[in-house]
Amino acid sequence: MDAILLRRSVRKFKDELIPYEDLLTLCRYAEAAPSARNQRSREYIIIENKELIKNIAKY
């Protein structure tokens, strides 16, 4: 939770994977965030394939 509250803008990223358990924790925090009219219907997709990420980033 500290990482969210103490966040800052980062322009350079390390080339390493975030542990899957940490990603799930972040998804749980995001799910707890308010939504429009409290609808809370969200889906999270975790993509680890770097080529796929590069292809998606083009759009």
N, CA, C and O atoms as a CHARMM CRD file, in Angstrom:
* protein
*
  236
    1    1 MET  N      0.81600  -1.18300   0.00000 PROA 1      0.00000
    2    1 MET  CA     0.00000   0.00000   0.00000 PROA 1      0.00000
    3    1 MET  C      0.86700   1.25600   0.00000 PROA 1      0.00000
    4    1 MET  O      0.49600   2.26900  -0.59300 PROA 1      0.00000
    5    2 ASP  N      2.02200   1.19100   0.66600 PROA 2      0.00000
    6    2 ASP  CA     2.92000   2.34600   0.68900 PROA 2      0.00000
    7    2 ASP  C      3.34800   2.74300  -0.71900 PROA 2      0.00000
    8    2 ASP  O      3.48500   3.92900  -1.01800 PROA 2      0.00000
    9    3 ALA  N      3.55700   1.75400  -1.58100 PROA 3      0.00000
   10    3 ALA  CA     3.98600   2.04300  -2.94900 PROA 3      0.00000
   11    3 ALA  C      2.94200   2.87900  -3.68600 PROA 3      0.00000
   12    3 ALA  O      3.29200   3.73200  -4.50200 PROA 3      0.00000
   13    4 ILE  N      1.68800   2.64100  -3.40700 PROA 4      0.00000
   14    4 ILE  CA     0.61800   3.41000  -4.06000 PROA 4      0.00000
   15    4 ILE  C      0.54700   4.81500  -3.48300 PROA 4      0.00000
   16    4 ILE  O      0.44500   5.79200  -4.22600 PROA 4      0.00000
   17    5 LEU  N      0.59900   4.91800  -2.17800 PROA 5      0.00000
   18    5 LEU  CA     0.47000   6.22000  -1.53400 PROA 5      0.00000
   19    5 LEU  C      1.69300   7.10800  -1.73300 PROA 5      0.00000
   20    5 LEU  O      1.56800   8.33200  -1.73600 PROA 5      0.00000
   21    6 LEU  N      2.86200   6.51800  -1.89700 PROA 6      0.00000
   22    6 LEU  CA     4.10000   7.28100  -2.05400 PROA 6      0.00000
   23    6 LEU  C      4.61300   7.26400  -3.49100 PROA 6      0.00000
   24    6 LEU  O      5.80500   7.46600  -3.72700 PROA 6      0.00000
   25    7 ARG  N      3.72700   7.02500  -4.44600 PROA 7      0.00000
   26    7 ARG  CA     4.13100   6.86200  -5.84900 PROA 7      0.00000
   27    7 ARG  C      4.73500   8.14400  -6.42000 PROA 7      0.00000
   28    7 ARG  O      4.51000   9.24400  -5.91600 PROA 7      0.00000
   29    8 ARG  N      5.49800   7.96300  -7.47300 PROA 8      0.00000
   30    8 ARG  CA     6.08800   9.08400  -8.18400 PROA 8      0.00000
   31    8 ARG  C      6.18800   8.70400  -9.65100 PROA 8      0.00000
   32    8 ARG  O      6.08400   7.52800 -10.00100 PROA 8      0.00000
   33    9 SER  N      6.38400   9.67300 -10.48800 PROA 9      0.00000
   34    9 SER  CA     6.49500   9.42700 -11.91400 PROA 9      0.00000
   35    9 SER  C      7.87000   8.84900 -12.23600 PROA 9      0.00000
   36    9 SER  O      8.88800   9.38300 -11.79600 PROA 9      0.00000
   37   10 VAL  N      7.90000   7.76800 -12.99600 PROA 10     0.00000
   38   10 VAL  CA     9.15800   7.11800 -13.36100 PROA 10     0.00000
   39   10 VAL  C      9.25000   7.07300 -14.88000 PROA 10     0.00000
   40   10 VAL  O      8.30800   6.65700 -15.55300 PROA 10     0.00000
   41   11 ARG  N     10.36900   7.49800 -15.40700 PROA 11     0.00000
   42   11 ARG  CA    10.55000   7.52800 -16.86700 PROA 11     0.00000
   43   11 ARG  C     11.37700   6.35100 -17.38200 PROA 11     0.00000
   44   11 ARG  O     11.31400   6.01900 -18.56600 PROA 11     0.00000
   45   12 LYS  N     12.14200   5.72700 -16.51000 PROA 12     0.00000
   46   12 LYS  CA    12.94900   4.57700 -16.89600 PROA 12     0.00000
   47   12 LYS  C     12.47700   3.36700 -16.10400 PROA 12     0.00000
   48   12 LYS  O     12.21600   3.45200 -14.90500 PROA 12     0.00000
   49   13 PHE  N     12.37200   2.24100 -16.79700 PROA 13     0.00000
   50   13 PHE  CA    11.87700   1.03500 -16.15400 PROA 13     0.00000
   51   13 PHE  C     12.94400  -0.05000 -16.20900 PROA 13     0.00000
   52   13 PHE  O     13.68500  -0.15900 -17.18600 PROA 13     0.00000
   53   14 LYS  N     13.01200  -0.83500 -15.17000 PROA 14     0.00000
   54   14 LYS  CA    13.93600  -1.96700 -15.15200 PROA 14     0.00000
   55   14 LYS  C     13.38200  -3.07000 -16.03900 PROA 14     0.00000
   56   14 LYS  O     12.16600  -3.22000 -16.16300 PROA 14     0.00000
   57   15 ASP  N     14.25900  -3.83400 -16.65000 PROA 15     0.00000
   58   15 ASP  CA    13.85000  -4.92700 -17.52800 PROA 15     0.00000
   59   15 ASP  C     13.78000  -6.22400 -16.71400 PROA 15     0.00000
   60   15 ASP  O     14.55600  -7.15500 -16.93000 PROA 15     0.00000
   61   16 GLU  N     12.83600  -6.25700 -15.78200 PROA 16     0.00000
   62   16 GLU  CA    12.67000  -7.45800 -14.96800 PROA 16     0.00000
   63   16 GLU  C     11.18500  -7.68200 -14.70700 PROA 16     0.00000
   64   16 GLU  O     10.39700  -6.73600 -14.68200 PROA 16     0.00000
   65   17 LEU  N     10.82100  -8.92400 -14.51600 PROA 17     0.00000
   66   17 LEU  CA     9.42400  -9.26100 -14.26500 PROA 17     0.00000
   67   17 LEU  C      9.04800  -8.96500 -12.81900 PROA 17     0.00000
   68   17 LEU  O      9.84800  -9.14200 -11.90100 PROA 17     0.00000
   69   18 ILE  N      7.82500  -8.51600 -12.64100 PROA 18     0.00000
   70   18 ILE  CA     7.28000  -8.33000 -11.29800 PROA 18     0.00000
   71   18 ILE  C      6.71600  -9.67800 -10.86300 PROA 18     0.00000
   72   18 ILE  O      6.02200 -10.32900 -11.64300 PROA 18     0.00000
   73   19 PRO  N      6.99400 -10.10600  -9.65400 PROA 19     0.00000
   74   19 PRO  CA     6.46200 -11.39700  -9.20000 PROA 19     0.00000
   75   19 PRO  C      4.94000 -11.44700  -9.33500 PROA 19     0.00000
   76   19 PRO  O      4.24700 -10.47200  -9.04200 PROA 19     0.00000
   77   20 TYR  N      4.43700 -12.58200  -9.77700 PROA 20     0.00000
   78   20 TYR  CA     3.00900 -12.75900 -10.03700 PROA 20     0.00000
   79   20 TYR  C      2.17000 -12.43700  -8.79900 PROA 20     0.00000
   80   20 TYR  O      1.10700 -11.82900  -8.92000 PROA 20     0.00000
   81   21 GLU  N      2.62700 -12.83200  -7.62800 PROA 21     0.00000
   82   21 GLU  CA     1.89100 -12.56800  -6.39300 PROA 21     0.00000
   83   21 GLU  C      1.74400 -11.06800  -6.15900 PROA 21     0.00000
   84   21 GLU  O      0.70700 -10.61600  -5.67400 PROA 21     0.00000
   85   22 ASP  N      2.77900 -10.29000  -6.50200 PROA 22     0.00000
   86   22 ASP  CA     2.71000  -8.83500  -6.35900 PROA 22     0.00000
   87   22 ASP  C      1.68500  -8.24200  -7.33200 PROA 22     0.00000
   88   22 ASP  O      0.96100  -7.30900  -6.98500 PROA 22     0.00000
   89   23 LEU  N      1.62800  -8.78700  -8.54600 PROA 23     0.00000
   90   23 LEU  CA     0.64000  -8.32000  -9.51700 PROA 23     0.00000
   91   23 LEU  C     -0.77800  -8.60400  -9.03000 PROA 23     0.00000
   92   23 LEU  O     -1.67000  -7.77100  -9.19000 PROA 23     0.00000
   93   24 LEU  N     -0.98500  -9.77000  -8.44100 PROA 24     0.00000
   94   24 LEU  CA    -2.30400 -10.09400  -7.90300 PROA 24     0.00000
   95   24 LEU  C     -2.67700  -9.15200  -6.75900 PROA 24     0.00000
   96   24 LEU  O     -3.83100  -8.74200  -6.63800 PROA 24     0.00000
   97   25 THR  N     -1.70500  -8.81200  -5.92800 PROA 25     0.00000
   98   25 THR  CA    -1.94800  -7.86900  -4.84100 PROA 25     0.00000
   99   25 THR  C     -2.35900  -6.51100  -5.39200 PROA 25     0.00000
  100   25 THR  O     -3.29200  -5.88900  -4.88400 PROA 25     0.00000
  101   26 LEU  N     -1.66300  -6.04800  -6.43400 PROA 26     0.00000
  102   26 LEU  CA    -2.01200  -4.77100  -7.05300 PROA 26     0.00000
  103   26 LEU  C     -3.41400  -4.80800  -7.64900 PROA 26     0.00000
  104   26 LEU  O     -4.14600  -3.82100  -7.57400 PROA 26     0.00000
  105   27 CYS  N     -3.78700  -5.93000  -8.23500 PROA 27     0.00000
  106   27 CYS  CA    -5.14100  -6.07500  -8.78700 PROA 27     0.00000
  107   27 CYS  C     -6.18100  -6.00100  -7.67300 PROA 27     0.00000
  108   27 CYS  O     -7.24400  -5.40900  -7.85800 PROA 27     0.00000
  109   28 ARG  N     -5.88500  -6.59400  -6.52200 PROA 28     0.00000
  110   28 ARG  CA    -6.81700  -6.52100  -5.39100 PROA 28     0.00000
  111   28 ARG  C     -6.97700  -5.07700  -4.91300 PROA 28     0.00000
  112   28 ARG  O     -8.08600  -4.64600  -4.59800 PROA 28     0.00000
  113   29 TYR  N     -5.86200  -4.32400  -4.85800 PROA 29     0.00000
  114   29 TYR  CA    -5.94500  -2.91300  -4.47600 PROA 29     0.00000
  115   29 TYR  C     -6.76200  -2.12900  -5.50400 PROA 29     0.00000
  116   29 TYR  O     -7.59000  -1.29500  -5.13600 PROA 29     0.00000
  117   30 ALA  N     -6.53300  -2.39200  -6.76900 PROA 30     0.00000
  118   30 ALA  CA    -7.27300  -1.68300  -7.81500 PROA 30     0.00000
  119   30 ALA  C     -8.76500  -2.01200  -7.73100 PROA 30     0.00000
  120   30 ALA  O     -9.60300  -1.14400  -7.97600 PROA 30     0.00000
  121   31 GLU  N     -9.09600  -3.22900  -7.39400 PROA 31     0.00000
  122   31 GLU  CA   -10.49200  -3.63200  -7.27700 PROA 31     0.00000
  123   31 GLU  C    -11.17900  -2.89700  -6.12600 PROA 31     0.00000
  124   31 GLU  O    -12.39200  -2.69400  -6.16500 PROA 31     0.00000
  125   32 ALA  N    -10.42800  -2.49800  -5.11200 PROA 32     0.00000
  126   32 ALA  CA   -10.99100  -1.79300  -3.96800 PROA 32     0.00000
  127   32 ALA  C    -11.20900  -0.30400  -4.25600 PROA 32     0.00000
  128   32 ALA  O    -11.86400   0.38600  -3.47500 PROA 32     0.00000
  129   33 ALA  N    -10.67000   0.19000  -5.35800 PROA 33     0.00000
  130   33 ALA  CA   -10.81500   1.60400  -5.70900 PROA 33     0.00000
  131   33 ALA  C    -12.25700   1.89500  -6.12600 PROA 33     0.00000
  132   33 ALA  O    -12.94900   1.00800  -6.62600 PROA 33     0.00000
  133   34 PRO  N    -12.70800   3.12200  -5.92300 PROA 34     0.00000
  134   34 PRO  CA   -14.07600   3.47700  -6.31500 PROA 34     0.00000
  135   34 PRO  C    -14.28100   3.34800  -7.81900 PROA 34     0.00000
  136   34 PRO  O    -13.34100   3.47800  -8.60400 PROA 34     0.00000
  137   35 SER  N    -15.51100   3.09300  -8.19900 PROA 35     0.00000
  138   35 SER  CA   -15.86400   3.02700  -9.61900 PROA 35     0.00000
  139   35 SER  C    -17.12400   3.85700  -9.85200 PROA 35     0.00000
  140   35 SER  O    -17.83100   4.19600  -8.90300 PROA 35     0.00000
  141   36 ALA  N    -17.39900   4.18000 -11.09800 PROA 36     0.00000
  142   36 ALA  CA   -18.59200   4.96200 -11.42600 PROA 36     0.00000
  143   36 ALA  C    -19.84100   4.21200 -10.98400 PROA 36     0.00000
  144   36 ALA  O    -20.04300   3.05500 -11.35000 PROA 36     0.00000
  145   37 ARG  N    -20.65700   4.86500 -10.21300 PROA 37     0.00000
  146   37 ARG  CA   -21.90100   4.27600  -9.69800 PROA 37     0.00000
  147   37 ARG  C    -21.66900   2.96000  -8.97100 PROA 37     0.00000
  148   37 ARG  O    -22.58300   2.14200  -8.86100 PROA 37     0.00000
  149   38 ASN  N    -20.47400   2.75200  -8.48100 PROA 38     0.00000
  150   38 ASN  CA   -20.12400   1.54700  -7.72100 PROA 38     0.00000
  151   38 ASN  C    -20.40300   0.25900  -8.49600 PROA 38     0.00000
  152   38 ASN  O    -20.81400  -0.74300  -7.90900 PROA 38     0.00000
  153   39 GLN  N    -20.18100   0.28300  -9.80500 PROA 39     0.00000
  154   39 GLN  CA   -20.46000  -0.88900 -10.63700 PROA 39     0.00000
  155   39 GLN  C    -19.43700  -1.99800 -10.43700 PROA 39     0.00000
  156   39 GLN  O    -19.79300  -3.17600 -10.46000 PROA 39     0.00000
  157   40 ARG  N    -18.19800  -1.64600 -10.24500 PROA 40     0.00000
  158   40 ARG  CA   -17.11800  -2.58500  -9.91500 PROA 40     0.00000
  159   40 ARG  C    -16.93900  -3.76400 -10.87600 PROA 40     0.00000
  160   40 ARG  O    -16.38600  -4.79100 -10.48500 PROA 40     0.00000
  161   41 SER  N    -17.38400  -3.63800 -12.09100 PROA 41     0.00000
  162   41 SER  CA   -17.16500  -4.72900 -13.04400 PROA 41     0.00000
  163   41 SER  C    -15.88200  -4.43400 -13.82400 PROA 41     0.00000
  164   41 SER  O    -15.88400  -3.64000 -14.76500 PROA 41     0.00000
  165   42 ARG  N    -14.80200  -5.07700 -13.42500 PROA 42     0.00000
  166   42 ARG  CA   -13.48600  -4.87000 -14.04200 PROA 42     0.00000
  167   42 ARG  C    -12.84200  -6.21000 -14.31300 PROA 42     0.00000
  168   42 ARG  O    -13.12400  -7.21000 -13.65300 PROA 42     0.00000
  169   43 GLU  N    -11.97800  -6.20300 -15.29300 PROA 43     0.00000
  170   43 GLU  CA   -11.16200  -7.38000 -15.57600 PROA 43     0.00000
  171   43 GLU  C     -9.72900  -6.91400 -15.72000 PROA 43     0.00000
  172   43 GLU  O     -9.47000  -5.83400 -16.24900 PROA 43     0.00000
  173   44 TYR  N     -8.81100  -7.71600 -15.25500 PROA 44     0.00000
  174   44 TYR  CA    -7.38600  -7.39900 -15.36000 PROA 44     0.00000
  175   44 TYR  C     -6.71500  -8.50800 -16.16000 PROA 44     0.00000
  176   44 TYR  O     -6.93900  -9.69500 -15.92100 PROA 44     0.00000
  177   45 ILE  N     -5.90000  -8.09900 -17.10100 PROA 45     0.00000
  178   45 ILE  CA    -5.15700  -9.05000 -17.92700 PROA 45     0.00000
  179   45 ILE  C     -3.67600  -8.80300 -17.67900 PROA 45     0.00000
  180   45 ILE  O     -3.18300  -7.69300 -17.87500 PROA 45     0.00000
  181   46 ILE  N     -2.97700  -9.83200 -17.25100 PROA 46     0.00000
  182   46 ILE  CA    -1.54500  -9.73700 -16.98300 PROA 46     0.00000
  183   46 ILE  C     -0.81100 -10.36700 -18.15800 PROA 46     0.00000
  184   46 ILE  O     -0.97100 -11.55600 -18.43600 PROA 46     0.00000
  185   47 ILE  N     -0.00700  -9.56300 -18.84300 PROA 47     0.00000
  186   47 ILE  CA     0.72800 -10.03300 -20.01600 PROA 47     0.00000
  187   47 ILE  C      2.20800  -9.98600 -19.69700 PROA 47     0.00000
  188   47 ILE  O      2.73700  -8.93400 -19.33700 PROA 47     0.00000
  189   48 GLU  N      2.88300 -11.12500 -19.82800 PROA 48     0.00000
  190   48 GLU  CA     4.32000 -11.18700 -19.56200 PROA 48     0.00000
  191   48 GLU  C      5.14800 -11.34400 -20.83700 PROA 48     0.00000
  192   48 GLU  O      6.37000 -11.19700 -20.80200 PROA 48     0.00000
  193   49 ASN  N      4.50200 -11.63700 -21.94900 PROA 49     0.00000
  194   49 ASN  CA     5.18800 -11.81700 -23.22100 PROA 49     0.00000
  195   49 ASN  C      5.60800 -10.44700 -23.76000 PROA 49     0.00000
  196   49 ASN  O      4.75800  -9.63400 -24.12200 PROA 49     0.00000
  197   50 LYS  N      6.91500 -10.19300 -23.81200 PROA 50     0.00000
  198   50 LYS  CA     7.42700  -8.87700 -24.18700 PROA 50     0.00000
  199   50 LYS  C      7.09200  -8.49800 -25.63000 PROA 50     0.00000
  200   50 LYS  O      6.84100  -7.32800 -25.91900 PROA 50     0.00000
  201   51 GLU  N      7.08700  -9.45100 -26.51300 PROA 51     0.00000
  202   51 GLU  CA     6.73800  -9.15700 -27.91200 PROA 51     0.00000
  203   51 GLU  C      5.28200  -8.72500 -28.02100 PROA 51     0.00000
  204   51 GLU  O      4.96400  -7.78300 -28.74600 PROA 51     0.00000
  205   52 LEU  N      4.41500  -9.40000 -27.31700 PROA 52     0.00000
  206   52 LEU  CA     3.00500  -9.03700 -27.32000 PROA 52     0.00000
  207   52 LEU  C      2.80800  -7.64100 -26.74200 PROA 52     0.00000
  208   52 LEU  O      2.01700  -6.86000 -27.27100 PROA 52     0.00000
  209   53 ILE  N      3.50800  -7.32100 -25.67700 PROA 53     0.00000
  210   53 ILE  CA     3.42400  -5.99400 -25.06400 PROA 53     0.00000
  211   53 ILE  C      3.87800  -4.93200 -26.05800 PROA 53     0.00000
  212   53 ILE  O      3.24100  -3.88400 -26.16600 PROA 53     0.00000
  213   54 LYS  N      4.96100  -5.18000 -26.78300 PROA 54     0.00000
  214   54 LYS  CA     5.45000  -4.21900 -27.77300 PROA 54     0.00000
  215   54 LYS  C      4.42500  -4.01000 -28.88900 PROA 54     0.00000
  216   54 LYS  O      4.21400  -2.88700 -29.34500 PROA 54     0.00000
  217   55 ASN  N      3.79400  -5.09900 -29.32200 PROA 55     0.00000
  218   55 ASN  CA     2.78300  -4.99500 -30.37700 PROA 55     0.00000
  219   55 ASN  C      1.55700  -4.21500 -29.90100 PROA 55     0.00000
  220   55 ASN  O      1.00200  -3.41500 -30.65500 PROA 55     0.00000
  221   56 ILE  N      1.14100  -4.43600 -28.68200 PROA 56     0.00000
  222   56 ILE  CA    -0.00500  -3.71200 -28.14000 PROA 56     0.00000
  223   56 ILE  C      0.34300  -2.23100 -27.97500 PROA 56     0.00000
  224   56 ILE  O     -0.50500  -1.37500 -28.22800 PROA 56     0.00000
  225   57 ALA  N      1.54900  -1.91700 -27.56300 PROA 57     0.00000
  226   57 ALA  CA     1.96400  -0.52300 -27.31500 PROA 57     0.00000
  227   57 ALA  C      1.96400   0.30500 -28.59200 PROA 57     0.00000
  228   57 ALA  O      1.89900   1.53200 -28.52300 PROA 57     0.00000
  229   58 LYS  N      2.03600  -0.33100 -29.74500 PROA 58     0.00000
  230   58 LYS  CA     2.03800   0.40200 -31.01900 PROA 58     0.00000
  231   58 LYS  C      0.70100   1.09600 -31.26400 PROA 58     0.00000
  232   58 LYS  O      0.64000   2.08300 -31.99700 PROA 58     0.00000
  233   59 TYR  N     -0.35500   0.59400 -30.66400 PROA 59     0.00000
  234   59 TYR  CA    -1.70500   1.13400 -30.92600 PROA 59     0.00000
  235   59 TYR  C     -2.06100   2.09000 -29.88500 PROA 59     0.00000
  236   59 TYR  O     -3.15200   2.65900 -29.91700 PROA 59     0.00000
